[in-house]
């Protein structure tokens, strides 16, 4: 048996779905997204600056960003270190531990049957 339509309702009320959003809701969403994008550009900081290192953010020993006072101090320290006489430094101890073997460098074991 086929589905029977209610003759009291016009066919367009049965076949057209009702939208689950209103134009005002769409405008509000656009304004919120635009404000978020503009706020992410403000302040000269990047979103990646706030992500922890374990989640893929900057490591704790990353140099400071250019244009900050910390960067100027960092550059001064690099220049001082480059100009320093390193010939009087004590020699670095050599480690006797072998270099780690990469999986591609490991010898293949014979196949087992």
Phi, psi and omega per residue, in radians:
X1 nan 2.405 3.124
X2 -1.463 2.839 3.120
X3 -1.279 2.391 -3.142
X4 -1.775 2.372 3.132
X5 -1.527 2.557 3.078
X6 -1.304 2.082 -3.092
X7 -1.217 -0.245 -3.127
X8 -1.351 -0.406 -3.134
X9 -1.759 2.402 3.059
X10 -1.168 2.696 -3.062
X11 -1.117 -0.577 -3.106
X12 -1.164 -0.441 3.083
X13 -1.276 -0.466 -3.102
X14 -1.486 -0.640 -2.988
X15 -1.604 -0.386 -3.093
X16 -1.643 2.204 3.103
X17 -1.320 2.623 3.106
X18 -1.488 2.347 3.093
X19 -1.212 2.524 -3.114
X20 -1.651 0.210 3.118
X21 -2.427 2.803 3.104
X22 -2.012 2.787 3.108
X23 -1.043 -0.571 3.107
X24 -1.153 -0.650 3.120
X25 -1.173 -0.665 3.107
X26 -1.134 -0.773 3.110
X27 -1.069 -0.728 3.120
X28 -1.089 -0.739 3.115
X29 -1.108 -0.722 3.113
X30 -1.115 -0.739 3.127
X31 -1.123 -0.737 3.134
X32 -1.118 -0.770 3.119
X33 -1.124 -0.746 3.120
X34 -1.099 -0.730 3.113
X35 -1.116 -0.679 3.109
X36 -1.128 -0.730 3.117
X37 -1.151 -0.724 3.130
X38 -1.177 -0.672 3.138
X39 -1.186 -0.529 -3.139
X40 -1.235 -0.390 3.126
X41 -1.529 -0.343 -3.060
X42 -1.336 2.629 3.034
X43 1.542 -0.107 3.102
X44 1.252 0.156 3.129
X45 -1.842 2.693 -3.125
X46 -1.788 2.680 3.115
X47 -1.066 -0.570 3.132
X48 -1.129 -0.331 3.107
X49 -1.207 -0.407 -3.074
X50 -1.718 -0.102 -3.136
X51 -1.470 2.322 3.127
X52 -1.126 2.712 -3.105
X53 -1.084 -0.613 -3.118
X54 -1.186 -0.337 3.139
X55 -1.756 0.157 3.098
X56 1.824 0.157 3.117
X57 -1.413 -2.955 -3.133
X58 -1.187 2.439 3.079
X59 -1.248 2.861 -3.085
X60 -1.178 -0.412 -3.115
X61 -1.724 0.321 3.113
X62 -1.233 2.473 3.113
X63 -1.186 2.733 -3.138
X64 -1.175 2.833 -3.136
X65 -1.285 2.510 3.080
X66 -1.067 2.551 3.125
X67 1.632 -0.089 3.125
X68 -1.773 2.748 3.090
X69 -1.064 -0.570 3.113
X70 -1.129 -0.579 3.136
X71 -1.184 -0.708 3.116
X72 -1.086 -0.746 3.093
X73 -1.105 -0.716 3.119
X74 -1.077 -0.753 3.126
X75 -1.143 -0.688 3.095
X76 -1.080 -0.765 3.124
X77 -1.116 -0.648 3.090
X78 -1.135 -0.714 3.126
X79 -1.169 -0.694 3.105
X80 -1.115 -0.745 3.138
X81 -1.153 -0.637 3.141
X82 -1.233 -0.571 -3.111
X83 -1.450 -0.228 -3.091
X84 -1.222 2.519 3.107
X85 -1.367 1.987 -3.075
X86 -1.674 0.015 -3.105
X87 -1.255 -0.366 -3.121
X88 -1.654 0.044 3.100
X89 -1.226 2.544 3.066
X90 -1.161 2.587 -3.138
X91 -1.145 2.587 3.128
X92 -1.337 2.405 3.112
X93 -1.184 2.415 3.108
X94 -1.499 2.431 3.111
X95 -1.614 2.444 -3.140
X96 -1.610 -0.019 -3.118
X97 -1.307 2.409 3.139
X98 -1.238 2.764 3.113
X99 -1.173 2.535 3.132
X100 -1.130 2.506 -3.133
X101 -1.577 2.221 3.079
X102 -1.376 2.648 3.131
X103 -1.007 -0.538 -3.136
X104 -1.288 -0.370 -3.124
X105 -1.642 -0.200 -3.115
X106 -1.207 2.546 3.130
X107 -1.321 2.454 -3.140
X108 -1.330 2.384 3.106
X109 -1.424 2.625 -3.139
X110 -1.156 2.560 -3.121
X111 -1.167 2.508 3.112
X112 -1.750 2.558 -3.123
X113 -2.021 nan nan
